[in-house]
């Protein structure tokens, strides 16, 4: 993988993680973060340029989906879970 391609992949990875952190719902947030990390770990050894290109397209689609879902999620008030309430107390 070329250096610029690697930088692009890492940039997209960081952006996916950053956007996933914005989910207002704890369950959606942890699921999205886990899926992003798992998908990138699973495909980190891919060398074929065509496969890398396809995976990047899929990651961009996922980013757009996450951004839309975060916007929709912010439109509705949610009740915090016990886990989130515990995190606030300890902070």
N, C-alpha and C positions, 0 to 999 in steps of 0.2 A: 504494500500500500504506500503510495507517495506521501511525502510529508504534509503537503497541503491537504490531501484527502484525509489524513489522520487528524489534522487540526480541525477540519470540517466536522468529522465524526464526533470528536470530543466536544466541540462547541454545541453540536446538536444534542448530545447526551446531557451536557450541563443545562441546556435550555429546557429539555424535557423534565429534568429533575426539578428545576426552578418552577416551572409551570405546575407540575404535579403537587408541589408544596402549597399551592394556592387554593386547593380544594377546601371548601369550608367543612365538609363532612370528613370526620376522622377515618371512617371505613373506606371511602373513595380515595382519600389521600394516601393511606398506607398501601392500598391495592395498586394504585397507579405507580407509586414509587417502587414497589416490589416488582411489578411487571417491566418497568423500564430497565431496572438493574439486571433482572434475569435475562431479558431479551438481548441486552448488549453483552453480557457475560457469555451467553450461549453462542453468539456470533462473532466473538472477538478474534477467532482464528481464521475467519473467512479471508481468502486472498484473491479470489476470482473477481476482476473488476465489474463484470456484469452482475454478479450476485451482490456485490457491495452496492452497486448503483440501485438495484431493486430494494435492498434493505434500507438504504437512505431514503428512497421514495416512501417506503412504508413508515419510516420514522417521522418523516415530515407530515404525512397524513395523520399519524397518531398525535403529533404536536397540535395540529389544527383541531382535532377532535377534543383533546384535553382543554385547549383554550376555550372552545365553545362550551364544554360542559362546566368549566369553572364559572363562566359568565352566567349560565343558567342556574347553577348552584347558588350563586350569590344573590339571585333574585328572591329566593325564598329563605325565610328564617328557619333555622334548624335548632333542635334541642341538643345541647352538648352531651356526649357520652360520659360515662363514669371515668374512663381513662383520661379524657380531656380535662375534666374537672380536677382530677388528681394532679395532672401536669401543671395546671394553673396554681394550685396550692403550693406545690414544691418550688415554683419559680419565684 
